[in-house]
Amino acid sequence: MSVSTSVTVRRLVATALAAGTLIGSAAVSATAAEPRHERTRVDISRVQSDAPGFDDRSRRSLNAEWVEITNTARRSVNLDGWTLSDEDGNRYTFRHFRLDGRSTVRVHTGYGRDTHRDLFQDRRNEVWDNRSDTATLQNDHGRFVDSVSWGRHHGHDRGDNRGHDRGDNRGHDRGHGRG
């Protein structure tokens, strides 16, 4: 092999390697610039299992019993087919409902007109046990999303369970998972 051929081959190899490096770095830059898929995060944020006043099955009493579901992500989540249930097997199924990003919906036990902030189970009896129960949220595939327990669950008796949120954690125990 002549010296000029050897130099030419080395130049071609160097050019090919440089081109490959440029293409590879461009591909990495393009991938890094693409937005990452945001993970959906939907939680049971608050529960009011014991409506203030008497449990007299009135509309007012039933609607003062509720569970709040919060979407902490920026993108909305389609809750169609998701379920909210208690330990006794009472189940509410979300129908045609999209929870906006960074927003909360309150699911009341009684009757009312559904809005983007309030949904109603249309029940005539209380669902959530005042002393001890678990609210469980599952997605449309039946996978566990979140749960909140209060009362004597897991050997705990923490007292008042009215309207407590994730932050103070009194009156309920958390179960976590993502589906």
C-alpha positions in Angstrom: 0.0 0.0 0.0 1.4 3.4 -1.0 1.8 6.3 1.5 -0.7 8.4 -0.4 -3.3 5.5 -0.3 -2.6 5.0 3.4 -3.1 8.8 4.1 -6.3 8.8 2.0 -7.7 5.7 3.9 -6.9 7.4 7.3 -8.6 10.6 6.2 -11.7 8.7 5.1 -11.8 6.7 8.4 -11.3 9.9 10.4 -14.1 11.7 8.4 -16.5 8.7 8.9 -15.8 8.6 12.6 -16.3 12.4 12.9 -19.5 12.2 11.0 -20.7 9.3 13.2 -19.9 11.3 16.3 -21.8 14.3 15.0 -24.8 12.2 14.1 -24.7 10.4 17.5 -24.5 13.7 19.5 -27.3 15.2 17.4 -29.5 12.2 18.2 -28.8 12.5 21.9 -29.6 16.3 21.8 -32.8 15.7 20.0 -33.9 13.0 22.5 -33.0 15.3 25.5 -35.0 18.2 23.9 -38.2 16.1 23.6 -40.6 16.5 26.6 -40.6 13.6 29.0 -43.9 11.8 29.5 -45.3 13.1 32.8 -46.4 10.3 35.2 -50.0 10.5 36.2 -50.5 11.1 39.9 -54.0 10.9 41.3 -54.6 10.5 45.1 -57.3 10.5 47.7 -56.5 13.8 49.3 -59.2 14.2 52.0 -62.1 12.2 53.5 -65.0 13.4 55.5 -66.7 10.2 56.6 -68.6 11.7 59.5 -71.0 14.4 58.3 -71.4 17.2 60.8 -74.7 17.0 62.8 -77.0 14.0 62.8 -76.8 11.1 60.3 -80.4 11.3 59.3 -80.0 10.3 55.6 -81.2 13.7 54.5 -79.7 15.2 51.4 -77.7 17.7 53.4 -76.3 15.0 55.7 -75.5 12.6 52.8 -73.8 15.3 50.8 -71.6 16.3 53.8 -70.0 12.9 53.6 -67.4 13.0 50.8 -64.0 11.9 49.5 -61.7 14.3 47.6 -59.7 13.0 44.6 -56.8 15.2 43.5 -54.7 15.2 40.3 -51.3 16.6 41.2 -49.9 16.4 37.7 -50.2 19.1 35.1 -52.1 17.1 32.5 -55.7 16.1 32.9 -56.6 12.4 33.6 -59.6 10.5 32.2 -61.3 8.8 35.2 -63.9 7.1 33.1 -64.3 3.6 34.6 -62.3 4.3 37.7 -63.9 3.2 41.0 -64.0 4.5 44.6 -65.1 1.8 47.1 -65.4 1.1 50.9 -64.7 -2.0 52.9 -68.3 -3.2 52.7 -68.2 -3.4 48.9 -70.0 -0.1 48.1 -68.6 1.1 44.8 -68.9 4.3 42.9 -67.8 4.2 39.2 -66.7 7.4 37.5 -68.5 7.9 34.2 -67.4 10.3 31.5 -65.3 12.4 33.8 -61.9 14.1 33.2 -60.0 15.5 36.2 -58.1 18.6 35.1 -54.4 18.9 36.0 -53.7 20.2 39.4 -57.3 20.1 40.5 -59.6 18.2 42.9 -63.1 16.7 42.7 -65.2 16.0 45.7 -67.3 12.8 45.5 -70.4 13.2 47.7 -72.5 10.3 48.9 -75.9 11.8 48.3 -77.8 13.5 45.4 -76.9 16.5 43.4 -75.9 17.8 40.0 -72.5 16.8 38.8 -70.0 19.5 38.0 -66.2 19.6 37.4 -65.7 20.2 41.2 -68.4 18.0 42.7 -69.7 14.5 41.8 -72.6 12.7 43.5 -73.1 9.0 44.1 -76.9 9.4 44.2 -77.2 7.2 47.3 -79.9 7.3 49.9 -77.8 5.8 52.7 -74.4 6.6 54.2 -71.4 4.8 52.7 -68.4 5.6 54.9 -68.3 4.2 58.4 -67.8 7.0 60.9 -65.6 5.0 63.2 -63.5 2.8 60.9 -63.3 2.3 57.1 -61.1 2.4 54.1 -61.6 4.4 50.9 -59.9 2.7 47.9 -59.4 4.2 44.5 -58.8 1.9 41.5 -58.2 2.8 37.9 -60.2 1.5 34.9 -58.1 -1.7 34.8 -58.9 -2.5 38.4 -55.4 -1.6 39.5 -54.9 -0.1 43.0 -54.2 3.7 42.8 -54.5 4.9 46.4 -56.4 4.2 49.7 -57.1 6.0 53.0 -58.0 4.2 56.2 -59.3 5.7 59.5 -60.3 4.3 62.9 -59.1 1.0 64.3 -57.3 -0.2 61.2 -53.9 -1.9 61.5 -54.2 -1.6 65.3 -54.6 2.2 65.2 -57.3 4.2 66.8 -56.4 7.8 65.9 -59.6 9.6 66.9 -61.3 12.3 64.8 -61.5 11.6 61.1 -63.4 14.6 59.8 -61.9 16.2 56.7 -58.3 15.3 57.3 -56.0 15.6 54.4 -52.7 14.0 53.4 -50.7 16.6 55.2 -51.7 16.1 58.8 -52.4 12.3 58.5 -54.6 12.2 61.6 -57.5 9.9 61.6 -56.3 7.7 58.7 -53.5 5.5 57.4 -52.3 5.8 53.9 -51.9 3.0 51.3 -49.9 4.0 48.3 -49.5 2.6 44.8 -49.7 3.6 41.2 -51.6 1.7 38.6 
